[in-house]
Amino acid sequence: MARRRRSSGAAGAQAFGRRVAAAALAGATTLAAAGCEVCETYGVSVEVGPSIGDVDARAIDRAGDGWIVVGDAGAIVVGAPGEWSRRESPSAADLRGVAIDPGGGVGVIVGAGGVLLRTDDHGARWSSVASPTARDLHGVSGFFGRFVAVGDGVVLRSDDGAAWEAVPGPFEGLRLRAVVDAGTEVWIAGDGGALLRGTGSAWELVESGVSGDLIGLSRATSVAITRDGVILRQDELRWEVALVLERPLVALDPSGRWVVDVDGAVHHLYVPEAGNNAEATALRATTSVPVGALGLDEDGVAVAVGGAGAWARLTFGVVDARACRRREEQPIF
């Protein structure tokens, strides 16, 4: 039987009830050796770590064994908890996105005024590269040598992070905020429910079914979020509302399982695939730090960064387990 695990550095951690736990994680109820059932309650833990320094963080990505965090006024921080170091930045612009190519050490940072920065050593050194736009850039993705950046009515692409070109397409007038590259296709999301799919040189506008600003996309789980708290899921080319959180959101992690709201609270999502009749759910835990962006480590654990150098580690798992009566005496579900 698992023992109770308490949250470290968290306030207001909330646990799933039995029905939600069963829907969210298969095998939440198992048989103990003595023939009794074990009722396990799942919850969110938030562990606040050492500050990353004097930076208001806006984006984060993995870089080798550590992280790259970018933020306002050209801030670039590299390292890991307890071992952070500020890197010299070629730009004083507000930086809004960072992507490290998982196939090598090349990385790109994007920001206000069309700023493009590049590294080829996992973020140790950065240099400015020529940008084909002066418009604000809000997001960037990297996929084995290919980079795609999005911004105010513009999409840029590069095969090495050094030479960039504007991509023709139906982008004018759209404020584009998030991009994911799945290899065979690229998805872009933006304000007013804008959602686009690109395959090769062809782009199409896809009906999102919402009018709110789309601010996050996940390649792993085909999940998107709006600023006003709507969680969408994809069914082939069709998107549908899976869940509505009655609070504004600011970020979605790469796994599509974590979001953070404007109050700094984190939510662990269970969004079943299309065709699965299980109910989508969210579990909320408050934090003592202002969270602005989410990342995912090599073990699949989410991390949060934000204002004033905030850093936290987010986990979802068993917070309580106890023996219940036999099934024939007290059905659990």
ABEGO torsion letter per residue (X at the ends): XBBBBBBBGBBGBBBBBAAAAAAABBGABBBBAAGBBBBBBBBBBBBBBBBAEBBBBABBBBBEABBBBBBBGGBBBBEBBGABBBBBBABABBBABBBBBAABABBBBBBBGGBBBBBAAGGABBBBBBBABABBBABBBBBGGBBBBBBBGBBBBBAAGABBBBBBEBABGBBBABBBBAGABBBBBBBGGBBBBBBEABBBBBBAGBABBBABBBAAAGBBBBAAGBBBBBBEABBBBABBBBBBBABBBAAGABBBBAAGBBBBBBBBBBGBABBBBBBBBBBABBBABBBBBAAGBBBBBBBGGBBBBBBBBBABBBBBBBAAABBAX
